[in-house]
């Protein structure tokens, strides 16, 4: 199809404002007479809160309010399950919000936050997902699962036994990936206020304004139509702005004080107030026949969900579905697990579970190629998906599968390398 | 000694929420009396450029320029819900919703214009370069805005609302069988690295990235996604790791949590393959996430090619490489 505008190098309308510094990010918007909000976060990974003493904080001139779990009308939020407290009375990770201060200046708010005394009953934490999986370990979320295994997806196709018989070479290896932060440039910031209609207005940077609206409305007991979330310029997201961070807390403070509320994370606070990329341990065993064709894959993938579910179910599902790489393998046994621990909660990040598995399946391809005595390019050409290929989940790829064309474009770089050797 | 190597990485990515989760995008369109138009959608532009893509789609359909289209997004009092800017879904999914909405408004405009021009069928009307007229008859055309204004005098407005839903089915919980995502996006990258065997430091010299995009709706933005993805992939391969001690983050600062800086970004050659995905707007599919996926494998495989050690735990820090080199030396005796 011939097109004029589609396919052309149209300049982005937002580029001028960004280049000239006119773009408004949420940190740039303020209202006269606004309060500043600061969150008090738990230093413990697993604890029950026995009491909170805010007397010393309230004595400070300029402190308008200190809010705790009991001040939240409906104290939960979450993208898949509402398993995360807005303000915690039971702590499952370092950084869980346990109180919120509203004050006339940011400095007063920070000083007041320091003066709040929280009495914790420390509970035994668990950090290793493979330990946490064991049935005798108490579940961190008994309301969701009786053990810490939040999710297990098995994928079964063909016969692994047959696959190993057909394998002339087998490579077995364990791969590990770490917790990763989205490291977006703009820390979380929110401006929240009640407008002349009595509606809650929340200006922020998010990946999904309508989701934020629903969670704010739920927690505060508002109708959707009484909450307006307006997205200002987003300074990077990468999945780290899918879960709620400060939105509900700021709105709650605005509701309780009937004042506009401004909140802005420091970088350190930002590290504690959004999800992380799942660290994964991936046990891989892959077999190929002498002709270079993959015939068997056994994979076990364990992902650390951390303290809350967030998108862990979907992320580990994606890991399992993509575990073969873009290759046809007839005999497959894949098991992926999402496991609760007292580590920082993990959720969406660019690649969403399919980023970790690339390390495993593509390392296996190179190791197999070496054993078979063929080039890395050759083994991929012999196995890559085409139109009509069937994936490990039994899905037929019916159109637009041009990996062979992509490889053809990159092939000259590898051929010239061979010539110079 | 500095040793060079080249590595290859391939990846695939099922786009959309997947697994039968309702994956719906919506858009409102209004064509104005002056020949400009407004698109309203909940889709947040997080910096990747989705708003420009929607302007291009609307402009293409209406025979206008992208700057004639105002795209308003992500204000819940004003715009319809379009799902998360995630899952590599906005160009594909909201792009489809915008396309459906603009075509709905356009079809009523064409019907009105056919009557005005006494043309027997709306198929005989075209929108081009800001004009509306009868195909192949330059004497029967007028400025688009004037036609829209004429319609107002007749009590007709060109306003539309549409939604688009991606296709996917849930996988079986005991066998994993099903069709969880559609469409899938593919890509491969090659990385050339230099490994310093004295310090263990890896320098990425060049990355060649080839990605399947269905149709590049805006090639500059395709290149931008690839450059950003490769850079993030290099960080994942070589630098980034949250250090935890009893659940406490030991490096919650950019001085200790290292991400690539401009000096770490190599020469990037970005290419794309266009094989239309029939269910996408103009054949397009998403590239947001796939752009970063192959990089980590290309870099890790290149390290092996350069110095013969296999790093199996990210990130490939100088310490890990020196240790692997020492172990290899020991093995060789």
Interface residues (C-beta under 8 A of the other chain):
Chain A: X1 X3 X4 X5 X6 X7 X8 X9 X10 X11 X12 X13 X14 X43 X45 X46 X93 X94 X95 X125 X127 X153 X154 X155 X156 X157 X173 X174 X175 X176 X177 X178 X179 X180 X181 X183 X206 X207 X208 X209 X210 X211 X213 X224 X227 X228 X229 X230 X231 X234 X235 X236 X237 X238 X239 X241 X242 X267 X268 X270 X271 X272 X276 X314 X317 X318 X320 X321 X322 X325 X326 X334 X342 X343 X344 X348 X350 X351 X352 X354 X355 X358 X359 X362 X363 X365 X366 X367 X376 X377 X380 X384 X385 X392 X393 X394 X395 X397 X399 X400 X401 X402 X403 X405 X406 X407 X409 X410 X413 X414 X417
Chain B: X6 X7 X8 X9 X10 X11 X12 X13 X14 X17 X18 X19 X21 X42 X44 X45 X46 X47 X49 X51 X52 X55 X56 X57 X59 X60 X64 X65 X66 X67 X71 X73 X74 X75 X76 X77 X79 X81 X82 X83 X84 X85 X86 X87 X171 X173 X174 X175 X176 X177 X178 X179 X180 X181 X183 X184 X186 X187 X188 X189 X190 X208 X210 X211 X212 X214 X215 X216 X217 X218 X219 X220 X221 X229 X232 X235 X236 X240 X241 X242 X244 X246 X247 X248 X249 X252 X253 X254 X257 X259 X271 X273 X275 X276 X277 X278 X282 X283 X285 X288 X289 X292 X293 X294 X296 X297 X300 X301 X304 X310 X312 X313 X314 X315
